[in-house]
Amino acid sequence: GEGEGEGEGEGGSDSGEAAAASASSSALSRKIASHRGAGGGAYDYRLAGVIVHNGTAESGHYYSFVQDRSVPDGSQWYKFNDAQVTRFHLTDLPRECYGGQEMHSVWDAQAGRHFNRMFPKTYSGYMLLYERVQRQENIPPRLPLLPEEAASRVPHLLYSEVWDRNMSFLQDSNVFDPAYFQFASGLVLGVKASSAPAHAYGPPPAGEAVPAVMRAFQLGTHLALDSIAHAKHQTQLHPLCEHLCALASAYPPACHWFLQRLLRCGWATSLLFKCREVPTRREFADLLVHVLRVARTFEVRLYRDVGALQHTQQHDAEQGDTEAMSIDDGDEEQEHEQEEQEECSQEAGRRRLGKGKCNGQRAATRKGKGKEEASSSGKQVSRVSRKKSRAAAWAAPLIPLDAPDTGSLVCATLEHLLGMLREAHNHWLHFDCYFEVFVHVAHFGVEERNWMRTQNVVARFVDQFCGEHSPFWEARGSRFRDGRRAGGMGDPKHRTAPRSESMVRLVQLLMRECPSRGALASGQPSPYRLTSIASSITDAAATSGVALVPPSAYDEQLARHPVFYSMLADRGVGVADLAPLAQHLAWMDSDFSAQLLNTLSGALMRAEPESHVSFYALFNALMAVPDALHGDRVLLCLESMLHLIEDGCQHGVLTAQAIDFVRSVAQQSHTACHWLLENAPRWLCTWVLLHTSRAVRIAAEHLINYLVPLPGAVDVTTTTTPSDTTMTTMTTRSRWRWR
């Protein structure tokens, strides 16, 4: 009895629970017996309710869809979600309960806007409730199946897939547990870098015991890159990566293992391209750069001279083709076209950018002694052979690189990173740290920059940025697998282009280190050339005495591509590094100056108002180049601005900005002042009297007051340039006569 159970204390409680369990089992047995006594057999069932789980395996929320049984046809359903009860239509059951994927709008802080992306649904049917409706006749009764028998009736592939997923989930739950991260990180952090034994760079000899430092580095690398970098909680990632850097510095063979492992797995793609978290990408990039810096100390001798040798062979081949080319004789030109087509067919199997033949590059080669002859010949060749140059130069894919086998893991890693450009169109938003790696490597020393120039790194990056606006885009067939066009990083259609400041910094670093084309032709060195670049390598003697490899013809053409500058200015990206690059290339180069000014003027007409500041910054940079072409450059800029204001800028505020820029040009050059006064009939009446915008009329008034100040006004002293040395500063009285 109840009192007897209480008197026996704890033992009585156990016996009471056993009695209750026995009673419950007896009740279940009686229910089954009564069911069998009623005849058993099979029955038809109808879905009467669904329990839905919304969330993850760790947490979530439950709600239900229930059928209204008072309706005869069973067509009325309701959704019970806590205190909310709403009508539900059965046709929406697949969308609400079958799982799958759905579109979500997510905010991207880097791009500053929302994007629509497909994500797996967090809600799906969890439990189904059926109602027995009628008995099926002439079907023998079935006894309940044992678990083993029930499992045997499930298809083997389905059964294995379900359990594989279950085991994978259980394993991930343990691996991505913060407690496990802390435990494993403690093992790695417990091995001090000071305990590393002295060992030469490279893999350890076979049969030799692996030191604890190496084991700790391997464990920490896999823990950081394979687990913590993909987890929600990454508090252990930064201290772990810092410790890995210390271990790599103390034990160089760890760097050799890391780079070999990197080439065989997908760390670079998953953590530089696919990873959406900026801190995670930066941690991996910093670790990679540090490993490359340590390995570079031991491998620089392997590629110190290979860049110069390769560039010499390439330069000799290009020079021979250029000297053999005829421009004026049409018959000889056709013969050369046939010869180059044969060469292209032979080169189609080669997979390196620098091996192709490019008439567009020959168009930029100066022939003859006169400037006019060189300019006209270049334009003629460019018109005749534009299509052929595209097909010949980049008919083969840019990657993989056909770089010489130096035996250097540093070079192999950089080639691997360049090969990742194939997947660039899928990961535009996550390119910032990818370019930063190349910038850091370029600061190692002149050997790395020479290697990048021999591998046409500038041409590859600019081509990827320009997309369909690249001069070589059509010939390479840059499309997705389904036939859609693959736009470039700077494509205006993709307002989600990445932050490309690091790419621009790398381009200007590789180009400004070498003399510009105009400086070589005129014999006047460019003041914008980088005569010294700070190295991140402490051993300065290791980088001394290395000959400088000039940019390849492909790097020259793409770095001088005007659309590259207009696209960057349109996005307002990297203008601080882009302006000195434009100044360096425009030095004593009339062709590039004219092309760039005309392209920027046309792009400014179509640009968004917020990007006009970037365009005017480039204009000001070009106007500040103090070479012998300064006067011509100023006149061309003013002519372009007048056409821009007359044809395109109907908005008052934008037109006023253009007039203010014209006034700033006039303040820097007497040539601009005289040109504006001589061409006053073209703009004076329209800007001052006829324009409907008050901002435009005020800007025009300020321009006139500077050009022709009132009597007694204080004259503004202007800065003279080398092209204006023969002119004297206009006084207030002479300007008043003009008025």
N, C-alpha and C positions, 0 to 999 in steps of 0.2 A: 504494500500500500504506500500512499504518498508519505504518511508519517514515518513508515519504516525506512524509506529511502533517505529521508532527512536525518534520521537517527544514525545511519551508517556513515554519514559525513561524505568525504570525497569519493570513497569507493561506491557508495550508494548512488552518487550522481552519475558515475560511469555506467553503472548497471541500468540506470534510468534512461540514459541516452541510447544504450544498446536495445532496450525494450522498445523505445520509440522508433528506432530504425527498423526493427523487426516488424512492428505493426505497420509501418509505411510500406514495407516490401510485401506484406500479406495483402494489403489493400490493392497494390498494383497487380498482384497475381490474380486476385478475385476479379478485377476489371478486365484483365486479358481473358480470363476464363469466360466471363459473361459475354465478351465480344465474340469469342469462338463459338459459344453456345448459340448465339444469334445467327449463326450460319457462316461467319467469316466471309471470305471472298474478297473481290476487288471492288473499288468504288470510284466514281467520278468526283473530282474536286474542282472548286472554282476559287480563283484568287479573290481574297476578301480584304487584304491589307498588306502594306509594305512598310517596314521600318527602315528609315534612311539614316545613314551616318555621314555627317559633314565634318571633315577635319583630317587628322592624320592618325597613324597607329598609336600615337602617344596621347592625344587629346582630341576633343571634338564635341559635337552636339548631335542629339538624336531628335528626329521628328517622324511623323507617320502619315501615310495616306490610307484612308479607311473607306470602305464601301458602305453606302447607306442601304441596309438590308430591307428597309421598309418599301423601297422602290422595287416593283416586280421585275423589271428587266435588268436591274443592277447597274444602270447607267450613271447613277449619281454617286460621286466620290467627294470626300472632303480631306483637306490638309490640316492636320493637328500639329501646330508648332507652338508649344507652351500655351500661352493664353490666347493665341490667335488661331481662329478656325475660319478657313476660307474654302470656297468651292474649288474643285479640281477636276479637270477633264482628263479622261483616260488616255486620250491621244497624246498627252504630254508625258506619259509615263516613260517612254524611251529617253527623252531628254533629261528627265529628272532622276532616273534610277539606273541607267545603263552605264554610267561612267563615260570614259572617252576624254576628249579635249574640247576646250571652248576658248573664245577670243576674250582677251582682257586688255584694258588700256592701262599701261604702266608709265610712270614718270621716270625719265632719264635725266638725272641732275647734270650730267656732263653735256648733253645736247640741249638741255633747257626746254624740253617739251615732252608731250605724251606720245607713246607708240602703242600700236595694237600688235599683240603677240599671242600665239597659241600656247595654252598651258593645260596640263592635265586637270580634270575636274576633281575637286576636293570632296564631292558628295556622290554617293551611289547607294543602291539598294543593299541593305545589310542582312535583313531577315524577311522572309515571305511567309504570309499566313494564308492558309487555304481552308475552305469550308467544304465539308462533305455534302454532296447534293443527292446522289442516288447510287444504288448498287448495280454493278454490272453482272448480269446473269451468265451462267454457263462458264464461269471462270473458276478454276479450283482455288481454294484458299492457299495463302502463302504464310509461312512462318517467318517471324523476324529474322533478318540475316545477322550473322556475326560480323564484327568489324573487318576481319580478314576477308570474308566472303564479299562484303560490300565493296572493299577496295579492289578486289579482283575484277569486278564488273565495270570499273571505270577504265577508259582507254589508257593504255600504258603511257603514251606520250603526255596526255593531259595530267595524269597522276604524277609523273616525274616533274613536269613543269611547275605544278603547284608546290610540290615539296622543295624543289630547287629555289623557288622564290621565297618560300618560308625560311629556309636555311640561310639564304643570302640576307634576308631581312634581320634574322637573329644575329648573324655575324656583323652586319653593319651597325646594329644597335650596340654591340659591344665595342667595335672599333671606334665609332664616333662618340663614345661616352667621354665626357670631360674628365672623369676620374681616370680613365685609361690614358688620355692625353697627358695628364699630369704625371702619372706613373712612368710612362715611357719617356717623356721629356726629362724626368729626373734622372733616368739611367744615362741619357746622353750628356746632360749637363754635369753629371758627376765625373766624367772623364775630362781632365784638364788638358789644355793644349800644351802645357809645359812638360807633360809626360810623354810627348811624341818622340820616338827614337829617330836618330839621324838615318836618312834613307835617300837614295838618289831618286830623281823624278822618273816616273814610269811605273809599270805594273810590278808587283813584288815577284821575285823568282818563284818558280814552281816548287812546292814542297816546303816553303818557308812559312813559319807561323805568322798569321795575320795579327798585327798588334792591336791592342785595345782601342787606340785612337782611330784606326781605320774602321773597326767594327762600329764604333760610336758614330763616326761620320756616315757610314752607310745606313745605320738604323735611323739616325736623325734625318737624313735626306729623304728616305722613304716615308718616314713619319710626317715630315713637314709637307712634302709635295704630293704624296698620295692620299693622305688622310686629313691633316689639319687644314690644308688649303681648300678642301672641299666641304668643310664642316661649317655649321652655323656659328659656333663659338671658336674664335681664332686667337684667343688671348695668349696662347703659348707659341704662336707662329713667329713673332718678332724676336723674342729672346732666343728661340731655337735657331733661327737663321743667323743671328749674330754669333752664336757659339759655333755654328758650322763654318762661318767665315774664319773664325780664329783657328779652328782645327785645320782648315785648308791651308792657311798660312804656315802653320807649324809642321804640317806633314804634306808635302807636295804630291806624293802618290795619290792622295785622296782627290786632287784635282783631275789627275789622269783618269781615275775611275769615274768621276762625275761626268766628264765630257764624253767618255765612251758610252756611258749609260744614257746620256741625253740624246745621242745620235740613234739609239735603238728604241727609245720609247717616245711617248707623246707629250712629254713635259712642256716643251716649248709651245706647242700648239694649244694645249689645254690651258696653260697658265699665262701666256702672252696674248692669245687671240680670244679663246672662248670664255675665259674667266671674266665675270662682270664686275667684280669688286676691285676697285683701283688699288687699295692697300695691298691686297694679295698679289696682284700683278707686279706691283713695285717691289715687294719683298723678294719675289722670285727673280726679277730683273737685277736687283742689287746683288743677290747671291751669285747669279750667273756672271755678272761683270767682275765680281771679286775673284771667282775661280779662273776666269779668262786672264785676269791680270797676273795671277800667280803663275799660271801655266805659260804665259807669254815670256816670262823671264827665262824659261828653259827652252822654248821653241822658236824664239825670234830668229835665231841663226838659220832655221830651216827655210824661212820665206823672206829673208832680208834682201836677197838679190833676185829672187825669182820674178818679182814684179817688174824690175827694170829689163830683164832679159825678154820677158813676154811682151812688154810694151815695145821694145826695139824691133822684134820680129813683126809685130802688128803694124808699127809705124812704117817699116820698110815696104810691107805689102801695100799699104794704103798710098804711100808716096809713089810707088811704081805705077799703080793704077791711075793716079792723078796726072802724072806726067804723060802717060800714054793717051790721055783723053783729048779729043778735039772738039771745039765748040762751034767754030765758024763753018766747017765743012759738013754739010748735011749727009753726004755719002759715008764719010768716016764715022759720023755719029751713029748711023744705022748699023755699021759694022761693029762698032763697040757695043751697041745694044744687044746684038746677037751674041757677041762674046760674053757679055755679062749675064745673059740669060742662061748660057751654058754653064757659067761659073755658079749661078744660083742653083741650078739643078744638082751640081756636084756638092754644093754646100748645104743642101736641104737636110742632109742627114746629120749635120753638125748641130749641136745644141748649145752653142755659145753665142752671146750677143755680138761680141767683137769680131767674129770671123766673117760676117756677111759683108756684102758690097753695098754701098749706099751712095747714090748719085747726089742725094740731098746734101751730103757732107762735102762732096766735090764742088757743089754750087757755092759753098761758103769758102772754098779755097781761093785765095787771091791769085789771079794769073795776070801777067803783064806788069808793067811798071806804073801805069796811071791808075788813079783811084776810080775815075769814071769807067774805064775799061773793065776793071775788076767788078764794079757794081753791076754793070749791064750784063756781063757774062754770067755772073752768079744768078741774076734773075732769070736769064734765058735758060740756063741749065735747070734751075729749079722748076720752071714751067714745063719743060720738055720731059723731065725724068721724075716727076713727083710720084706717079703711080708705080713706076718701075723701082724706084728707090725703096718704097714701102715694101713691095713684094720681095725684093732682094735682101733687104737688111734684116727684117724681123719675120721672115716667113716661118722660120723654126721657132718653137716656143722659147721664151726667155730662160726657162729653167727646166731641168736641173742644169747647173753650171758645168761647163766643160773646163774647169780650172785644173791646172797642173797638180799632180799628186806630190805634195811637199812632205807628206808624212806628219804634218802638224795638225793636232787636234783643234787648235785655235782656228786655223783656216777651215777645217772641216766643219766646225760648229757655225762659223759665219756663213759658209755655203749652205748649210742646213737651214739657217734662218732666212737666207735669201730664197731658198726653195719654197718656203712657206707662203710666198707671195701668190701662189696658185689659189690659196684659200682666202685671199684678202677681201674679196667682194662679200664674203659672209660675215666679216667681223670688223667693219669700218670703225665702229664706236670704240674699239679696244686696242687702238694702234699706238697709243701714246708711249707706253713702256717699251714697245717693240722698237721704235725709233730711238728711244733713249739708250738702249743697249748699244746701238751702232755709234751714237755720239760719244759715249764713254770709251768705247774701243778705239775710236778715231783719236782720242786724246792720249792713248797709250804712247804713240810715237809715230814718226814718219813712215816706219815700215808698214804699219797697219793702214795708214792713209794711202800709201802707194799700192798696197794690195787692193784696197777698195776701188781705186781709180782703174786698175787693170781689169777689175771685174765689172766695170760700168755701173757701179752702185747708184750714181747720180741719175743716169739714164733710166735705170729700172724704177727707182722711186718716183721720179717725175712722170714717167709714163703711166704708172699705176695711179698717180694722183689726177692726171689730166683725163684719163679714161678715153672716151671717144674723141676727145679733142687733141689727143696725141698724134703726131704725124705718122706714127707707125701702128696705130690701133687697128685699122681695117685689115692690114696684111696679116696680123696675128690671129684674126678670127676670135676676138675676145668675147665669147658668149658663154652662157650657162649651158649645162647639159641638155636642157629642154629647149634650147634655141633662143631664149631671151637674151637681150643685150646685157652685158655686165658693165655697169657704169663705174667710173672712177671715183676715187675718194672725194675729189672736189667737184663732182657733178652737181649742178644746181638743183637737180631733181631730188637729190638726197640732202635734205636740210640737216641730216644727222651725221655729216662728215666729222671725222675725228679731229682732235686737237693736233695739228700738224706742225707745231712750233719746232719740235725736235727734228723733224724731217728737213725743214727749211734751214735749221742750224747746221745740220750735217752737210747739206748741199753747199751752203756758202763757205763752210770750213774746207771742203775738198776743192772748191773752185778758186777761192781767194788765196789759197796757199801758192798757187801757180800764177805765172804772168798771164795777163789777158791777151786775147788775140790782137786788140788794138795797140797794146803796149809793145808787143813783139813787132808789129808792122811799122810802127812809128819810131821805135827806139826810145820812147819816153816811158819810164816806169810808172805804173799806176800807184798813186798814193793810198789806194784802198786795199792794196795787197797785204796779206797777213805775213809779215816777215818772221814772226815768232809765234808759236802756239804753245801755250802752257801744257806740259805733259804731266799726266798723273803717275808716271813712273819715277821713282826717286832716283834711280841710277841714270843720270843724264848721259854718261859715257856710252851707255848701251845703245843710244839712238843717234850718236854722232857719226859723221862720215858717211852717211847714206845719201846716195844721189836721189834727187827729187824726180818722180815720174809725173809727167804732165797728164792732164785729162785726155781721155780718148776722144776720137771724133764724135762718138755717140754722146758722151757726157757733154761735150761742147754744144752740140745741137740742142739737146733737151734742156740744158741749163739756160740757153739763150732763147727758148721757146716763149714768145710773148704771152701766149694764153696761160701759161703757168703762173705768170705774175698777176694777170687780171683775175684769175680764179681765186688766188690767195687774197688779193685785195678785196674781192667781192665778199669773202668770208671774214675779212679782218683778221687773218691768221698769220703770224710770223712776220709782220711788216718790219719790226725792229731789225731782224736779220735779213729780210728780203731787200731792204733799201741799200745797204752797203754792197750787197751782191750785184744789184742793178748798176750801182755806180762803178763798181770794178769792171764789169763787162762793157759798160757804155764808154769807158775811157778811150778816147781817140778812135771810136768805132761808130761811124756815121750810119751804117746799115742797121745795126742793132738799136741805136738810139731812135731812128725813125720808126722802125717796126714796133718798138715798145711803146713809144708815145702814141702812135696811131691806134694800137690795140687797146691801150688804157683809156683813150678818149672814147672809143666806141663802147667799151665795157661800162664806162661811167654812165653813159646815157641809159643803159638798161639796168644798172645796179639799184639795189634798195637804198633808201636815204641813209640808213644807219651805217652803211659801208663806205659812204663818200669820204669820210675822214681818212680811211686807208688809201684811197686813190690819190687824194691830195698830198698825203705824206710821200708817196712814190714820186709824184710830180715834183714836189719840192726837192727831193733827193736828187733827181736828174738835173734840175735847174742849178744845183749847187756844185756840179762837177766842174772844176776849174781848168778845163783843157782848151785847146784851140777851137773846138767845136761848140763851145758854150753859146756863142751868139746864134749859130744856126739852130741849136737845140731850143733856145728861148723863142725864136721866131716861129718855129714849128709848133711849139706848145701853145703860143698865143693864137695862132691860126686855128689850131684844133679847138681851143676853148671858144673862139667866136662861132665856129660852126656848131659846136655843141649847144651853145646858148640859143643860137638862131633856130636850130632844127629840133632839138630834143627837150630842152629844159623849159617846159611850160609852167612848172610849179614855181611860184614866186620865191619861196625860201631857198630852194635848190639853185635857182638862177642867181640869187643874191650871194650864195656861197661861192659860185663860180666867179662872180665879179670880184669878190673879196680875194680870191686866189689870184686873179689877174693883177689886182693891185699889189699883192705881195711879190709877184714876179717883177712888177715895175719898180718896186722899192729896192730890188737887188741888181737891176741892170738898166743902164742908160739906153741900151739898144731897145729894150722893151718900151721905155717911155717914148722914144722917137717913133717906134712902129705904131703905137697906139694913137699918137697925135696925127700921124700921117693917114691912118685909117679911121679917123674919127667919124667920117660920114657913114660908116657901116654900123656904128653902134650908138653914137651920141644921141640922136633924136629918139631912137627906139627905147633906149634904157632910161633916159631922163624924162621924156615927155609922154610917150605913148604907152609904156608898160602899165598894166593895171595894178601891179603889186607895189605897195608903198615900200616894202623891204628892198625891192630891186631899185627903185628910184633913189633911196637913201644910199645904197651901196654904190650906185653910179655917181652920186654926188661926192662921196668920199674919194672915189677914183679921180674925178675931175679936180677936186681940191688938191690932190697930191700932184697930178700932172701939171696943172696951171694954178698955183696958189694965188690968193688975193694979194694986192699990194700991201706991203707991211707985214705979211704973214711970215712966220719963221720957216725957213726952208729946211726940209728934212734931208740930212746927209745920207747919201746912199753908198753902199759898198761896191766898189768897182771890182771887176773881174779882169783876168788877163786879156779877154777879147775886147774890153772897153778901155784899154790903157791909152788909146789915142784920142779919147774923148774927155772933155773937161766937164766938171759938175755944173749943171745949169743953175744959174742964179735966179733969185726971185724976180728980178726985172726982166730977164729974157723969157721966163715962163709967162710973165704977164703979157708980153708982146704976142706970144702964141695965143693967149686967150683973146 
